[in-house]
Amino acid sequence: MEMEYRRLGGTGLKVSVLSFGSWVTFGPQLAGNLAEDCLSAAYDAGVNFFDNAEAYAGGESERIMGEAIRSLGWERNSYVISTKLFWGLGSGVNMRNTLNRKYLMQAIDGSLDRLGLDFVDLVYCHRADPDTPLEETVWAMSDMISAGKALYWGTSEWPAEALREAWDIAERHHLHKPVVEQPQYNLLWRDRVEQEYAPLYEGIGLGLTTWSPLASGLLSGKYLDGVPEGSRATLPGYEWLRDLLTDADRNQSVARLQEIADELGCTLAQLSIAWCAKNPNVSSVITGASRVEQVHENLAALEVMPKLTDEVMARIQAAVA
Ligand code: NDP
């Protein structure tokens, strides 16, 4: 099945409706050849957007992705790559949990250095920072673009109100505007995308690159019978996810969804990813994988999208209600 490319909101940039990100996996689970195999499996299937962040694996994720892309020899114009700034890598003042101008201007240079690139295509403010005036952040992000270090900027998990205000500030001062938001979106986590941001799609042409389409693996059905060895719930440092992944109520919804997937002749992971991509306000669904087999399985969700008729969508809705 051919990859579908969608405009990133109101921009002219086209991104594959399924993309690939490196949170958790690059570093603790994947490096070197294994990372390369996953990236090239995605690229060969038409994925053109690869998501990363400064904070992933303390900077290692950017290094691994940068090295892999160089080794694969991809032409720079054939892929879109992102990073995200906010959490920081240092522990001192102005080095973490901030979107102040000083941090942002130095952090982007660090990311470019680790990736081995002159520019990223997308740079996100990884969270909102109530301690920095919005105008300062908007100005710094716009300057980052003017300096050629990034082509577009956006936000991740910002309240709609702050996002709208940032856009208005940029409009008022003729600065580069935020064009994309990166929220969590999956069958069990829908409010922000479906309700809170609803006025922004038409209103400011907001694009979305959404994360955790499988709710960290829960929506693959792998936690229905306990915690499989080697899965995300077993990783040191991710204990906080274990309760979510083994939650009985949520797994009951997952069991109901599994029946629908069985009837459609696809895996639950494919159904869950296809369901996210079915939302026309989503520009790209960022998938994650700890193994190349998962990449193949997940990208085949493209074939499931046509099977999500109104009737099937209504049954899915009932299963998670
Ligand atoms: P998912 O919810 O899809 O979880 C992916 C994980 O689920 C994999 O690493 C794997 O973990 C498991 N999995 C994937 N496919 C399958 C399958 N077919 N069968 C069984 N298990 C499977 O996405 P992520 O949470 O990884 O998020 C995707 C991307 O979104 C990230 O890489 C990152 O780029 C972005 N993101 C952004 C955030 C933000 O704040 N902006 C926050 C989080 C993510 P395992 O095999 O180890 O169990």
Boltz pocket constraint, residues with backbone or C-beta under 6 A from the ligand:
constraints:
  - pocket:
      binder: B
      contacts: [[A, 20], [A, 21], [A, 22], [A, 23], [A, 24], [A, 25], [A, 51], [A, 52], [A, 126], [A, 156], [A, 157], [A, 182], [A, 183], [A, 210], [A, 211], [A, 212], [A, 213], [A, 214], [A, 215], [A, 216], [A, 217], [A, 218], [A, 220], [A, 222], [A, 230], [A, 231], [A, 232], [A, 233], [A, 269], [A, 286], [A, 287], [A, 288], [A, 289], [A, 290], [A, 291], [A, 293], [A, 294], [A, 295], [A, 297], [A, 298]]
      max_distance: 6.0
